[in-house]
Amino acid sequence: MAVLEDVRPLGTELERSYPVYVRGRLKFRVKQIVYVAFSLDERVMGFAFPREERAALVASDPRTFQLPGESDLRFNWVHADLAALDPTEARELVVDAWRMVVPQKISRAYDLAHPAGPGST
């Protein structure tokens, strides 16, 4: 079961990323682009995800993953129930979302520094 504290450090550790609070909700940004956001109760994590792959992700586990509201379907976004994720999976989703908003050079440098995946040194 993942909780916010499992992924919060990534908001400041990932290059160019920073955490912000908007109307009480924690969000992770690169410049002005939000790539992860949490619900007010911190139970749901919204994250950037390739639009062409999100239907398959939701279909693979509809109790864990959901599409965003109709007004947000135009964005590359998926919601996940944090309690249904394990901490490693939650961190991987955050890093993958971050990859969508940073240059590939930065993403590759992260991979070299963390060969075992997110959270490794």
VOPAVEX-11027 format. One line per field, with one value per residue: residue in three letters; chain; x, y, z of N, C-alpha, C in turn. Coordinates in Angstrom, 2 decimals. Example, Ala and Ser with C-alpha at 12.3 -4.5 7.8 and 13.67 -1.06 7.14 Angstrom:
nulum: ALA; SER
padren: A; A
n_px: 13.19; 12.85
n_py: -5.69; -2.25
n_pz: 7.80; 7.08
ca_px: 12.30; 13.67
ca_py: -4.50; -1.06
ca_pz: 7.80; 7.14
c_px: 13.20; 12.90
c_py: -3.30; 0.03
c_pz: 7.80; 7.87
END
This chain:
nulum: MET; ALA; VAL; LEU; GLU; ASP; VAL; ARG; PRO; LEU; GLY; THR; GLU; LEU; GLU; ARG; SER; TYR; PRO; VAL; TYR; VAL; ARG; GLY; ARG; LEU; LYS; PHE; ARG; VAL; LYS; GLN; ILE; VAL; TYR; VAL; ALA; PHE; SER; LEU; ASP; GLU; ARG; VAL; MET; GLY; PHE; ALA; PHE; PRO; ARG; GLU; GLU; ARG; ALA; ALA; LEU; VAL; ALA; SER; ASP; PRO; ARG; THR; PHE; GLN; LEU; PRO; GLY; GLU; SER; ASP; LEU; ARG; PHE; ASN; TRP; VAL; HIS; ALA; ASP; LEU; ALA; ALA; LEU; ASP; PRO; THR; GLU; ALA; ARG; GLU; LEU; VAL; VAL; ASP; ALA; TRP; ARG; MET; VAL; VAL; PRO; GLN; LYS; ILE; SER; ARG; ALA; TYR; ASP; LEU; ALA; HIS; PRO; ALA; GLY; PRO; GLY; SER; THR
padren: A; A; A; A; A; A; A; A; A; A; A; A; A; A; A; A; A; A; A; A; A; A; A; A; A; A; A; A; A; A; A; A; A; A; A; A; A; A; A; A; A; A; A; A; A; A; A; A; A; A; A; A; A; A; A; A; A; A; A; A; A; A; A; A; A; A; A; A; A; A; A; A; A; A; A; A; A; A; A; A; A; A; A; A; A; A; A; A; A; A; A; A; A; A; A; A; A; A; A; A; A; A; A; A; A; A; A; A; A; A; A; A; A; A; A; A; A; A; A; A; A
n_px: 0.84; 0.76; 1.61; 1.39; 3.85; 5.65; 6.26; 6.64; 9.36; 10.44; 9.46; 11.17; 13.67; 13.96; 15.40; 14.90; 12.36; 9.77; 7.86; 4.53; 1.80; -1.52; -4.50; -4.56; -3.81; -1.20; 1.17; 3.42; 5.77; 7.42; 8.90; 6.16; 4.55; 2.44; 3.02; 2.36; -0.27; -2.03; -5.03; -7.10; -7.51; -5.37; -5.52; -5.78; -3.77; -3.02; -1.52; 0.82; 0.51; 0.98; -1.38; -2.29; -1.89; -3.33; -5.98; -5.53; -4.02; -5.93; -7.84; -6.36; -6.34; -8.89; -9.75; -7.64; -6.66; -8.01; -9.72; -9.41; -11.76; -14.36; -13.90; -11.15; -10.13; -8.80; -6.20; -2.98; -3.41; -3.94; -5.65; -4.83; -5.51; -3.93; -3.68; -3.97; -1.66; 1.74; 4.56; 6.90; 5.86; 4.31; 6.32; 7.63; 5.64; 5.53; 8.12; 8.04; 6.04; 7.32; 9.36; 7.99; 7.94; 10.45; 13.61; 15.00; 17.70; 18.07; 16.45; 17.79; 20.18; 19.25; 18.55; 21.09; 22.20; 20.53; 20.37; 18.94; 16.38; 13.70; 14.31; 16.61; 20.17
n_py: -1.18; 2.07; 5.37; 8.95; 9.85; 8.03; 8.88; 11.63; 12.67; 12.51; 14.69; 16.81; 15.74; 14.85; 16.05; 19.42; 19.38; 20.44; 20.81; 22.07; 23.74; 23.92; 25.32; 23.80; 21.29; 19.01; 19.23; 18.19; 19.81; 20.66; 23.39; 25.11; 22.97; 20.56; 17.38; 15.42; 15.09; 15.29; 14.25; 16.15; 14.63; 12.98; 10.42; 9.77; 9.74; 11.69; 11.51; 12.21; 10.50; 8.56; 9.35; 7.55; 5.11; 4.97; 3.88; 1.13; 0.80; 1.46; -0.52; -2.76; -2.83; -1.82; -1.17; 0.03; 1.99; 4.85; 6.78; 10.34; 12.97; 13.93; 16.51; 16.67; 14.80; 15.52; 15.90; 14.31; 12.13; 10.17; 8.64; 7.21; 4.94; 5.36; 3.57; 1.13; 0.68; -0.50; 0.82; 0.95; 0.75; 3.08; 5.05; 4.52; 5.25; 8.01; 8.81; 8.02; 9.74; 12.19; 11.90; 12.44; 15.18; 16.29; 16.91; 14.30; 13.84; 14.48; 12.58; 10.24; 10.59; 10.33; 7.62; 6.45; 7.18; 5.87; 2.89; 0.72; 1.59; 3.90; 5.52; 4.20; 4.42
n_pz: 0.00; -1.02; 0.08; 0.32; 1.37; 0.36; -2.17; -2.10; -1.67; -4.26; -5.61; -5.15; -5.58; -8.22; -11.20; -12.10; -11.08; -8.85; -5.84; -5.39; -3.79; -4.60; -4.03; -1.70; -2.57; -3.22; -5.78; -8.35; -10.34; -13.42; -14.56; -15.60; -15.98; -14.78; -13.60; -11.80; -9.46; -6.38; -4.69; -2.41; -0.10; -0.28; -1.31; -3.96; -6.81; -9.49; -12.66; -15.32; -18.36; -21.29; -23.74; -25.72; -24.52; -22.18; -21.99; -22.11; -19.77; -17.78; -18.32; -17.62; -14.85; -13.44; -10.86; -9.66; -11.46; -13.09; -15.60; -16.01; -15.10; -17.43; -18.48; -18.34; -20.05; -22.36; -21.70; -21.15; -18.96; -16.02; -13.28; -10.11; -7.48; -4.60; -2.41; -3.61; -4.93; -4.77; -2.93; -4.58; -7.19; -7.25; -7.09; -9.51; -11.35; -10.87; -11.66; -14.36; -15.28; -14.88; -16.76; -19.08; -19.26; -19.21; -20.90; -22.97; -22.50; -19.81; -18.63; -19.40; -17.99; -15.39; -15.41; -15.64; -13.21; -11.46; -11.74; -10.71; -10.59; -9.56; -6.47; -5.86; -5.34
ca_px: 0.00; 1.55; 1.09; 2.04; 5.25; 6.50; 6.64; 6.90; 10.76; 10.75; 9.07; 12.32; 14.89; 14.06; 15.94; 13.97; 11.05; 9.55; 6.49; 3.73; 0.45; -2.53; -5.77; -4.37; -3.40; 0.20; 1.43; 4.81; 5.88; 8.65; 8.49; 4.74; 3.83; 2.15; 3.11; 1.71; -1.09; -2.72; -6.31; -7.03; -7.40; -4.13; -5.81; -5.71; -2.64; -3.15; -0.16; 0.96; 0.62; 0.71; -2.80; -2.59; -1.73; -4.07; -7.13; -4.99; -3.66; -7.17; -8.43; -5.54; -6.67; -9.81; -9.91; -6.48; -6.50; -9.23; -9.55; -9.81; -13.09; -14.56; -13.28; -9.70; -9.72; -7.94; -4.83; -2.33; -3.57; -4.62; -5.73; -4.56; -5.80; -2.61; -3.72; -3.92; -0.31; 2.82; 5.41; 7.80; 5.05; 3.94; 7.51; 7.86; 4.66; 5.95; 9.30; 7.61; 5.33; 8.36; 10.05; 7.18; 8.03; 11.85; 14.35; 15.50; 19.06; 17.92; 15.89; 18.87; 21.12; 18.61; 18.68; 22.48; 22.43; 19.63; 20.18; 17.96; 15.07; 13.43; 14.59; 17.95; 21.25
ca_py: 0.00; 3.30; 6.60; 10.13; 9.95; 7.16; 9.55; 13.06; 13.08; 12.63; 16.02; 17.72; 15.05; 14.74; 17.28; 20.45; 19.19; 21.09; 20.65; 23.26; 23.50; 24.71; 25.10; 22.74; 20.03; 18.90; 18.93; 18.25; 20.52; 21.03; 24.72; 25.29; 21.76; 19.64; 15.99; 14.60; 15.86; 14.46; 14.75; 16.80; 13.60; 12.26; 9.02; 9.60; 10.39; 11.89; 11.57; 12.24; 9.16; 8.68; 9.27; 6.35; 3.91; 5.01; 2.96; -0.19; 0.80; 1.41; -1.85; -3.78; -2.87; -0.70; -0.78; 0.86; 3.11; 5.41; 7.95; 11.57; 13.46; 14.20; 17.79; 16.51; 13.74; 16.06; 15.88; 13.00; 12.04; 9.00; 8.66; 5.91; 4.81; 5.11; 2.40; -0.08; 0.57; -0.69; 2.01; 0.94; 1.04; 4.50; 5.82; 4.33; 6.07; 9.41; 9.01; 7.93; 10.99; 13.21; 11.70; 13.02; 16.64; 16.73; 16.45; 12.92; 13.86; 14.46; 11.26; 9.24; 10.80; 9.74; 6.16; 6.08; 7.37; 4.99; 1.69; -0.20; 2.21; 5.00; 5.27; 3.61; 5.39
ca_pz: 0.00; -1.13; 0.67; -0.22; 1.82; -0.46; -3.41; -1.88; -1.90; -5.69; -6.06; -5.07; -6.00; -9.68; -11.77; -12.57; -10.46; -7.57; -5.34; -5.13; -3.28; -5.29; -3.33; -0.71; -3.19; -3.61; -7.19; -8.76; -11.61; -14.11; -15.05; -15.27; -16.35; -13.69; -14.05; -10.77; -8.52; -5.40; -4.22; -1.10; 0.95; -0.58; -1.65; -5.41; -7.48; -10.92; -13.22; -16.77; -18.94; -22.73; -24.07; -26.51; -23.69; -20.92; -21.98; -21.77; -18.35; -16.99; -18.53; -16.96; -13.42; -13.26; -9.45; -9.32; -12.40; -13.68; -16.45; -15.33; -15.45; -18.86; -18.87; -18.36; -20.97; -23.41; -21.21; -20.97; -17.52; -15.45; -11.82; -9.46; -6.05; -3.98; -1.54; -4.44; -5.48; -3.79; -2.98; -5.74; -8.37; -7.18; -7.46; -10.94; -12.07; -10.74; -12.51; -15.76; -15.58; -14.97; -18.03; -20.16; -19.28; -19.22; -22.08; -22.90; -21.94; -18.35; -18.30; -19.53; -16.87; -14.21; -15.55; -15.35; -11.78; -10.70; -12.57; -10.10; -10.63; -8.62; -5.05; -5.68; -5.46
c_px: 0.89; 0.82; 1.88; 3.52; 6.19; 7.01; 6.99; 8.36; 11.11; 10.42; 10.20; 13.61; 15.06; 14.48; 14.84; 12.58; 10.97; 8.09; 5.83; 2.41; -0.49; -3.88; -5.68; -3.93; -1.94; 0.30; 2.93; 4.85; 7.31; 8.26; 7.03; 3.91; 3.68; 2.23; 2.57; 0.92; -1.83; -4.04; -6.13; -6.85; -6.18; -4.34; -5.65; -4.53; -2.96; -1.76; -0.20; 1.18; 0.27; -0.77; -3.15; -2.48; -2.64; -5.28; -6.67; -4.60; -4.91; -7.81; -7.66; -5.87; -7.60; -10.07; -8.77; -6.42; -7.84; -8.86; -9.95; -11.24; -13.16; -13.87; -11.76; -9.22; -8.80; -6.47; -4.30; -2.33; -4.33; -4.65; -5.46; -4.94; -4.48; -2.60; -3.63; -2.55; 0.67; 3.76; 6.34; 7.05; 4.66; 5.12; 7.80; 6.89; 5.03; 7.14; 8.91; 6.85; 6.32; 9.10; 9.31; 7.39; 9.47; 12.52; 14.89; 16.89; 18.99; 17.38; 16.96; 19.88; 20.55; 18.76; 20.10; 22.77; 21.61; 19.36; 19.17; 16.56; 14.89; 13.69; 15.94; 18.99; 22.42
c_py: 1.25; 4.44; 7.77; 10.21; 9.04; 7.88; 11.04; 13.44; 13.25; 14.02; 17.04; 17.07; 14.97; 16.10; 18.14; 20.36; 19.97; 20.90; 22.02; 22.83; 24.47; 24.34; 23.90; 21.41; 20.08; 18.50; 18.99; 18.87; 20.51; 22.28; 24.90; 24.04; 20.86; 18.22; 15.00; 15.54; 14.88; 15.09; 15.38; 15.78; 12.70; 10.78; 8.73; 10.40; 10.47; 12.06; 11.59; 10.81; 9.29; 8.41; 7.97; 5.05; 3.87; 4.09; 1.55; -0.27; 0.68; 0.03; -2.93; -3.92; -1.70; -0.31; 0.12; 2.12; 3.54; 6.55; 9.18; 11.93; 13.86; 15.49; 17.69; 15.41; 14.23; 16.04; 14.44; 12.72; 10.78; 9.19; 7.27; 6.01; 4.44; 3.84; 1.09; -0.29; 0.18; 0.52; 2.08; 1.31; 2.53; 5.37; 5.71; 5.17; 7.55; 9.68; 8.94; 9.19; 12.14; 13.12; 12.36; 14.53; 17.17; 16.26; 15.03; 12.84; 13.78; 13.12; 10.18; 9.37; 10.21; 8.22; 5.70; 6.19; 6.43; 3.71; 0.69; 0.39; 3.29; 4.60; 4.64; 4.69; 4.84
c_pz: 0.00; -0.43; 0.09; 0.16; 1.04; -1.71; -3.22; -2.13; -3.38; -6.22; -6.01; -5.57; -7.50; -10.26; -12.39; -11.93; -9.15; -7.15; -5.16; -4.51; -3.99; -4.68; -2.38; -1.25; -3.58; -5.07; -7.42; -10.15; -12.12; -14.88; -14.65; -15.56; -15.14; -14.24; -13.04; -9.86; -7.61; -5.00; -2.84; 0.02; 0.75; -0.88; -3.14; -5.96; -8.97; -11.49; -14.74; -17.27; -20.43; -23.06; -24.79; -25.71; -22.47; -20.88; -21.60; -20.31; -17.48; -17.13; -17.80; -15.47; -13.09; -11.80; -9.00; -10.17; -12.98; -14.61; -15.66; -15.72; -16.90; -19.32; -18.96; -19.31; -22.09; -23.00; -21.16; -19.48; -17.15; -13.94; -11.28; -7.99; -5.38; -3.13; -2.33; -5.08; -4.39; -3.94; -4.19; -7.01; -8.40; -7.58; -8.96; -11.77; -12.02; -11.67; -13.99; -16.18; -15.75; -16.31; -19.20; -20.30; -19.21; -20.51; -21.88; -22.29; -20.41; -17.89; -18.37; -18.40; -15.59; -14.24; -15.21; -13.85; -10.91; -11.51; -12.00; -10.05; -9.59; -7.16; -4.80; -5.80; -6.23
END
